[in-house]
Amino acid sequence: MYRFFFGMNNKEQNSWYSFYLPIFSADSSAVYLQHDFYANGIGGFGMGNGAVFVKENGEWKYQDFIPGWIR
C-alpha cells in the first residue's frame, strides 16, 4: 500500500503520521480512509485507525470509525 508523509508539529519528538490513499467502493459512493501514528521511532508507540465516509446527495458524510492496531 502506498503512503505519503508530511510534516506536522507534534508534541512527541521523533513522531509522525502516515496517511494512506483512499479506497473507494466500486461505484464511488463510499470511501475508506486510514491513518497511522508513530512515536519515538523504532521500538516506540504506534497506532492506526480508519474511517468510512458515504456520499449522500453529493456530500461526504462520516459513517463509521474503524479501530485499528496499537503497539
N, C-alpha and C positions, 0 to 999 in steps of 0.2 A: 504494500500500500504506500502510495506517495504521501509525503508530509512536508510541510514547509514551516519555517521558523520566522519569527520576528521578535525584535527586542521589546521587552516590557520592563517597567520599573518595579521589580519585585522586592518585597521585604527580606526575603531569604537570599543570601549570596549563593552564587552558582545554581540558580534555579531558572527554569524556563517552561514554556508551554509549547505543545505541539498541536497544531490544528490539521485535520485531515480533509482531503477533498470530500465534498458531499456525495452521498449515494442516493440517487433518485429512484423512485419506483418506475416501472416500465412506461406508465402514462404521465409521468412527471407531476402527479398530484400529491406526492408525499416525498419527504427527504429525511435522511438520517445524517446527523452531524456529530462528529466525535472530537473530543479534545483530551489531551493528557497533560499532566503537570508533574514535573520532576524537581526535586530539591536536593541540594548538596551533592550533585554528581553521582558517580558510581558508589553503590552501597548505601545511598541515602533513601529518601522517601519518594514515593511516586503514587499517582492515582489517575484514573481516567474515567470519563463519563460520556454519555451520549444523549442526544435529544432527537425526537421525531417531531417534524412540523408537517401540517397538512394544508394544502392550498384550498381555500374556500372563498368563492366569489372574487377570485383574483388576488387574494391576500393570504400570506403565510400565517397560520395560527399554530401556536405551541400546542402539541398534542400529548407528549409523554416524555418523562425522564427515564433514561436507561442507565441504571447504576453499573459501573464498570469494575475495574480492579483496583486494589490497594495493596501496596507493598511496604 
